[in-house]
């Protein structure tokens, strides 16, 4: 900036200060909104990919999701990774329950589980925890078990005899109501001391031995793709139709709890849409502010512009000079905002809009013929 331009700026100090403040404030607002929009878009992407939408198998009217005793036909469809629910699911959570007598405690329960998320005693998210000497415990077909810490300290790496009762076997003509089985104690769990956990394949084998067929007492899963809820319902409708609260006939149903997921996605999309409206509005306001600043800055200056033109200054050179005078403080404000917010692109976009507005206001008085400028001044 040369001395002449600086003098012209300080001739209207309040206008210069106002232009600086307005440009800085509006640029800051644009950067904040732009940053918020970026954060919402990242959150939308994260929620879409990582939010766990849970599907549950329940009874027909949706009142019960445990003690279902799902037969082999249903279990096969749930675990089928090509044509069944497993094609759409990850983290299958299947449980098989047995009444048991453990360490002379007739009130114990034996659970076959597919992973630690099947029960709160195992799941850290619910205050549980476990340890196993067997790395791939849940997929093992061996008769291993996890017991309470107290029992683990007593039977560590030893064999514990458990009397197992299968409720499903009572409905079978060839069922064995009870069986005494030796389990190797390979780990402990944090929680109810009357619970014993065994690998799911081992539980299926015990169920086959006792009842002559497999059964599952609860089944749930996490969707691989949260956008395919309707497709999952359609694929499962033959065996697991949607819940009907008024249904009285026996059977099973599928419930996918995606209400919270949809509400979260809708809320984020609405926030993105709102910023989509506000960003261009603020940009237009920046253009309008630049036009107003240019109009006020050139008001009453037509005689000076005419004299400068008659002295040989070209219209283009005069236009660049006046535009620079009007925009230098706005440029400084945008640079400061870009440094503070770390958003150079929105700051540059705002400055461009502001400069266009100023250019439109400056264009007419500086490029008009000198004789017309003098006549307008008179």
Secondary structure, DSSP 8 states (H G I E B T S, - for coil): --HHHHHHHHHTHHHHHHHHHHHHHHHHHHHHHHHHHHHHHHHHHHHHHH---EEEEEETTSS--SS--B-HHHHHHHH-TTTSGGGTEEEEEEEEEEEEEETTEEEEEEEEESSGGG-TTT-GGGT--EEESSTTGGG--S-EEEEEHHHHHHHTTSEEEEEEE-GGGGGSTT--SEEEEEEEEEEEESS-TTEEEEEHHHHHHHHHHHHSS--BSEEEEEES-GGGHHHHHHHHTTTSEE--TT--S--EEEEEE-HHHHHHHHHHHHHHHHHHHHHHHHHHHHHHHHHHHHHHHHTT-HHHHHHHHHTT--HHHHHHHHHHHHHHHHHHHHHHHHHHHT-HHHHHHHHHHHHHHHHHHHHHHHHS-HHHHHHHH-
